[in-house]
């Protein structure tokens, strides 16, 4: 069994990622209210949602070309540069999904409670060898993208780097990525860089996963 650098096995999370841990094609949020702000090309949003699905994980989403490019991060993004977090790509999501916080019903794919742990904007910082900026979508295609987050909780530069782990017979594993914090002024070194998901609070409402689940149950009765 091949173990990924960021924790967990590549196969387990890649299979779950390909099936969608709360797929956009299955569970979709309600349409935005009339008069709500529409994103412009100059405002790139990101969101990190904690998803208490069959397996607890964080969903890391970046606005790219009109959709949310998404990765399931089993152990969550970290502010500590020594943490190399496994990030498995999932399906693209609609932009409105960055606001979703609630409970996905049991009869839908990816059922479970979701909170918005962090949200904000990001700025691409990828450059080629000559120092020229590289469009963000292109840097993802190349397999290495750097960007600066300005969120409620996450700040500073991060990198997403694609990798594969080959079997002894040369067979290639499913695609996976590493999400790594740059060693900049916003980095931490003396404590864990990721919170306990069960005690983490929403950046939108201040609620925990448990509080969101209880509120949804009360609403249903």
Phi, psi and omega in degrees: 000129184271124182260131182282153178302328185268010179104139182083173179262146180299315185298313183301311185283329179292322178295316179295322179295319181292332177279338179094113178271065188103060192294143178297328181287347182251306180253121179235140178287166177295154179298149180297150181295153179300134179089000180288156185286134177260138182294143174254168180297336183273353180241101181260123183260154169224159176212147172237116180251138172268129187236109178273072181265206178305322171236127178299135177199169173255140174255118181258121187230132179239135176287120179219122176051043172085004176225172173262107171290134192228145177225137172273123182245100187306317184258003175084155175299148181233143174277356183262118183299341180283348179271121176253105188267125173298133179225112184258123183296139174240190181290157173292147181241155175292153183301327182295342183292342180295342180265356187287131174213122184165206182238124174278126185302154183298332183274006178248151177301136179078026183302146180143177183271142182230134169233155175272099182286322178212155179202157179164207179241163176221158179234123177297142179229013182289140177225155175274184184296337179272358179091004180277140179300144177247129177308142188298317179300323179292321179296325175293320177299322180287340177098009176209118182227134175244150185198156180250126180264139173233082184246186176289327184236322180265133181219153175093191188270141177227165176224142170248123182232125180282145177210163173227148174246118184270145172289169178297331180274004176093357179292138184267138179285166173300157181296138174213167182228164169246135175252118188229137176279136175288153179275071182246192184294336181273355182287151174245151182228344188252013180201164176300142183268000181228138182281164169292118185300332182287338180252353181294151181244148181295139175285343181268319189234350182078006183269156173270171175303316182298317181295322177295316180297317179297316180299321179293321178295319180294326180292329184283346183255000000 
